[in-house]
Amino acid sequence: MKLELGQMKKMLWLFAALLITGCSKNSETFAQTMEETMYITIGEETHTVTMEDNVGTRALVAALQTDNITYVAHDYGNFEKVGYVGQSFPTADHQTSTSAGDIVLYNGDNICIFYGSNSWSYTRIGKLDNLSADEVRRFIKAGEGEVAITLSLQPIYTGIQELSPDENSEGTTYTITGQIAPKGYKGIVIQNGKKRINY
């Protein structure tokens, strides 16, 4: 079947319009996703993160919409805290030179927070907001060994130890967000007013 030139032009315009509409919807969805603010909590202190625009951050935000992620990070190379986050995310690696406060995904399943600089192929997650290099080092306890790091889309209130459980709830274990921790829960928990990390 032969198509006239006019019909072909109409079909091409229709196809182009469909492509543009599809791209705009995807961009709009992505923009909405990146409006999320990520929070990082270490001990009693929480800071916000300005997130990058890539498939890794989208997947991380989607995971955090389900639940917070708490992982244990250790010092590496005297320039970063790195830890396995318990799941794998898609990567958009490119050669990157990091500085204090940069947060990256490494090998899809490790998150690194830098307090120094390094050059490697990473997927950028984002950067801690409004912290100097010295403040980053203090916040992530640079050089002090393992720390528990919680990623969330809501600020975490850490004053739970001030609550007084009634006599029937003694021994109940809570997550850092104040929910009763399910059996086998891994991460920071609070029991009888004391914090500990379940591995």
Residue pairs with C-beta under 8 A, 6 or more apart in sequence:
3 11
30 53
30 58
33 58
33 61
33 62
34 51
34 53
34 57
34 58
34 61
36 51
36 61
36 64
36 153
37 48
37 49
37 51
37 153
38 48
38 49
38 51
38 60
38 61
38 64
38 125
38 126
38 151
38 152
38 153
39 46
39 47
39 48
39 49
39 151
39 152
39 153
39 154
39 155
39 156
40 46
40 47
40 48
40 49
40 103
40 113
40 128
40 149
40 150
40 151
41 149
41 150
41 152
41 156
41 158
41 176
42 139
42 140
42 141
42 147
42 148
42 149
42 150
43 147
43 158
44 158
45 139
46 155
46 156
46 158
47 128
47 129
47 131
47 139
48 128
48 129
49 103
49 125
49 126
49 127
49 128
49 129
50 126
50 127
50 129
51 57
51 61
51 125
51 126
52 124
52 125
52 126
54 92
54 123
54 124
55 90
55 91
55 92
56 89
56 90
56 91
56 92
56 105
56 108
56 123
56 124
56 125
57 125
57 126
59 89
59 90
60 89
60 105
60 125
60 151
61 153
63 69
63 87
63 89
64 151
64 152
64 153
65 153
68 150
68 151
68 152
68 156
68 175
68 176
68 177
68 187
69 85
69 86
69 87
69 150
69 151
69 152
70 148
70 149
70 150
70 151
70 176
70 186
70 187
70 188
71 83
71 84
71 85
71 86
71 111
71 148
71 149
71 187
72 83
72 146
72 147
72 148
72 149
72 197
72 199
73 81
73 82
73 83
73 111
73 113
73 140
73 146
73 147
73 149
74 81
74 82
74 83
74 145
74 146
75 81
75 142
75 143
75 144
75 145
76 82
76 112
77 116
77 118
78 116
78 143
79 98
79 114
79 115
79 116
79 117
79 118
80 98
80 112
80 113
80 114
80 115
80 116
80 118
81 112
81 113
81 115
81 140
81 141
81 142
81 147
81 149
82 106
82 110
82 111
82 112
82 113
83 110
83 111
83 149
84 109
84 110
85 109
85 110
85 111
85 151
86 109
86 186
87 109
88 108
88 109
89 105
89 108
89 109
89 123
90 108
91 105
91 107
91 108
91 123
92 123
93 121
93 122
93 123
94 121
94 122
94 123
95 119
95 120
95 121
96 102
96 104
96 119
96 120
96 121
96 122
96 124
97 117
97 118
97 119
98 104
98 114
98 117
98 118
98 119
98 120
98 122
99 114
99 117
99 133
100 114
100 115
100 116
100 117
100 131
100 132
100 133
100 136
100 137
101 113
101 114
101 127
101 128
101 131
101 133
101 136
102 113
102 114
102 124
102 127
103 111
103 112
103 113
103 114
103 124
103 125
103 126
103 127
103 128
104 111
104 112
104 114
104 122
104 123
104 124
104 125
105 111
105 112
105 122
105 123
105 124
105 125
106 112
106 120
106 122
106 123
108 123
111 125
111 149
111 151
112 122
113 128
113 136
113 140
113 149
114 136
115 133
115 136
115 137
115 140
115 142
128 136
128 139
131 139
136 142
137 143
140 147
140 149
141 147
148 187
148 188
148 197
150 156
150 176
150 187
150 188
152 177
154 177
156 176
156 177
157 177
157 178
158 176
160 174
160 176
160 178
160 190
161 190
161 193
161 194
161 195
163 193
165 172
165 192
170 192
171 191
171 192
172 180
172 191
173 180
173 181
173 185
173 189
173 190
173 191
174 180
174 181
174 189
174 190
174 191
175 181
175 185
175 187
175 188
175 189
175 190
176 187
176 188
176 189
176 190
176 195
181 189
181 198
185 198
186 198
186 199
187 197
187 198
188 195
188 196
188 197
189 195
189 196
189 197
189 198
